[in-house]
Amino acid sequence: MTRTHRFALLALALLPAVARAQTAPDTKSGDAMIDKYLAAETDRVNKRFLDGAKTRVEWEAKKPRLRQEYLDMLGLWPLPERTPLHATVAGTVEHEGVVVEKLHYQSKPGLYVTGNLYRPKEPKGRLPAILYVCGHSGRGRDGNKTAFQDHGLWFANNGYVCLVVDTLQLGEIPGVHHGTYREGRWWWQALGYTPAGVECWNGVRGIDYLVSRPDVDPERVGVTGISGGGATTIWVAAADERVKVAVPVSGMSDLESYVKNKVVNGHCDCMFLVNTYGWEWTTIAALIAPRPMLFANSDNDGIFPMDGNRRIIAKLRDVYKMYDKSEWVDDHVSKGGHDYRPDLRVAVFKWINKHLKGDTGAVKDADFKLLPGKELRVFPEDKDLPKDALNGKIDETFVKRAEVKLPEAGQFAAWKKGMVKALREKSFRNWPDDSPELTGTGGSRQEDGSSLFPGEIGIEVRVSSGGGATKPLDATIILNEGESPNVYRYRTERVRSFMEPRGRYGLLWTKKAPPNYVERSHALLGRTVDDGRVHDLTLALGQLQDLGKTHRWRFVGHGRAGVIAAYAALFNPWIEEVVIIDPPTSHRDGPIFLNVLRVLDVPEALGLLAPDVKLTLVNAKDKAFDRTERLYKLAGAEGKFQRK
């Protein structure tokens, strides 16, 4: 029997054998470790305000690139095609002196947006227009637009056309906002999808509809909303310069609040973009400058705390000073919790009146008799809902997955170079430069015989012996999250060591869904837990090399740990062979790296190991891995690939 055959049989023996026997570890130490890491990452990212611009000239030079990055992080770059809106008024109702049009449009084919448009009965000329974007108010089949009808009524009674649009999750045709918050759809991160992108695009297309109307002045468009609507106000205004004034109400905090103070736990996924480029968060709102913006909040709002509000407005004031437009940004702080109050509404109305109509007069609060929500439905009965609506599954198609074309004969090296470059830019760009791999830091010996190697701040990688005499090229097992080496039945003379990256047994953090704090916080900082694990292995290997412990490695992993080992091999020249038992066929099932499905999927990623790394796949019967085999052949390395 050859060494390769023996090793493949060994790999089969390494399947978890007694996992049910291990006790759940105490998470106190793991929580402390990951909290320290996330706090340090927050401090690192927070230094990037305006991408380092200090002057207006520097900022203006960066803005074109930054706007493209911003749209990319919403899943909107390249910009989607502006397909026909098919705007349809399903009915009208007169109320409180205005006409309410019950309408729908399609921001993309099959992606329906339901809304109510409020207008004066007899408009005189072209009027200023408001896109009102809704917060999280559950009104069932009526849609959350019906909860904010008092704003539509006020604007129409004061000489505006106001379009109030439903959100994706809480509209008449519901989709999902809580993918990573509650539903375990971690593939959203792998695809670079966020419902914030849907809300932004729905709003942009809502402006398309407004400016197409003969009663709207396209040069006087504003946007406002509270809570989720406050966030969408910022998304839309930063993306679309047709917005001339923006009033986000309780819609944005900063990374200090979201991550270090765990305010992310109070928010759904529509409040966040996928932070691919590692932005400091206030930079998003800075893209609105120098257009007039009122940053409105409440002083006792638990999910938009005042310390974060003060940091944000201070930075925004600095940006507007660059333009000599200090008077075009201001804040309003209402006393109370997360809600509208008369002073807050009046502040919103006054700011918009001033900057869209030049009217600085007194303003009265909205005080109208409201309609029953059912009377404002666009689709009165369930039978009226469009059969072709994609709202409930738009997360599957809103961001396009990569369709990877394999290289032509003789082109493998160039193809591989391009794919690795794309992975570095889209999925692994936020690895820190100041890592132990550059300092030669060694591991510390523990009482149990293992060694701990420092990784990123707060993170330690444990390397423990497999027991018995080993040779340099014997197996190093990469453990999955929370696995103990004791769950494996193995031949000790063939297992050199175990490596345990972040989330290891004994340092596992608290799991609670919702809100999935750790995994979501990683993404807010431009990372994922799994990309951190690849980096952990990279740092540990670098230190072992510096210590002269070994020169070549053979990694073995089960499931997603095996694919993590493969990515470690992609970025480290010291790994000679990778064995993956039961490999996942797609990154949709993990491991999760930001945007990876916009570049490639698992079979192509494994093919990138050719021609240098031997690859053995155990229990990889799916035809998807035919592509991996094909890539090894195109690389001229078919002898280094096996399926067992």
Sequence and secondary structure as in RCSB ss.txt:
>XXXX:A:sequence
MTRTHRFALLALALLPAVARAQTAPDTKSGDAMIDKYLAAETDRVNKRFLDGAKTRVEWEAKKPRLRQEYLDMLG
LWPLPERTPLHATVAGTVEHEGVVVEKLHYQSKPGLYVTGNLYRPKEPKGRLPAILYVCGHSGRGRDGNKTAFQD
HGLWFANNGYVCLVVDTLQLGEIPGVHHGTYREGRWWWQALGYTPAGVECWNGVRGIDYLVSRPDVDPERVGVTG
ISGGGATTIWVAAADERVKVAVPVSGMSDLESYVKNKVVNGHCDCMFLVNTYGWEWTTIAALIAPRPMLFANSDN
DGIFPMDGNRRIIAKLRDVYKMYDKSEWVDDHVSKGGHDYRPDLRVAVFKWINKHLKGDTGAVKDADFKLLPGKE
LRVFPEDKDLPKDALNGKIDETFVKRAEVKLPEAGQFAAWKKGMVKALREKSFRNWPDDSPELTGTGGSRQEDGS
SLFPGEIGIEVRVSSGGGATKPLDATIILNEGESPNVYRYRTERVRSFMEPRGRYGLLWTKKAPPNYVERSHALL
GRTVDDGRVHDLTLALGQLQDLGKTHRWRFVGHGRAGVIAAYAALFNPWIEEVVIIDPPTSHRDGPIFLNVLRVL
DVPEALGLLAPDVKLTLVNAKDKAFDRTERLYKLAGAEGKFQRK
>XXXX:A:secstr
  HHHHHHHHHHHTSB SGGGS     HHHHHHHHHHHHHHHHHHGGGGGGG  SHHHHHHHHHHHHHHHHHHTT
 SS         EEEEEEEETTEEEEEEEEEEETTEEEEEEEEEESS  S EEEEEEE  S   GGG GGGGGHH
HHHHHHHTT EEEEE  STTSSS   S TTTTS  THHHHHT  HHHHHHHHHHHHHHHHHHSTTEEEEEEEEEE
ETHHHHHHHHHHHH TTEEEEEEES    HIIIIIT GGGG  GGG    TT   THHHHHTTTTS EEEEEETT
 TTS HHHHHHHHHHHHHHHHHTT GGGEEEEEESSSSS  HHHHHHHHHHHIIIII   S           GGG
G SS SGGGS TT  GGGGGGTSS         TT HHHHHHHHHHHHHHHTSTT  SS GGGTT   EE TTS 
EEEE STT EEEEEE SS   TTSEEEE  TT  GGGB   GGGEEEEEE TT TTS     TTT HHHHHHHHT
T  HHHHHHHHHHHHHHHHHHTTS S EEEEEETHHHHHHHHHHHT TTEEEEEEES  S GGGS   TTGGGT 
 HHHHHHTTTTTSEEEEES  SGGGHHHHHHHHHTT GGGEEE 
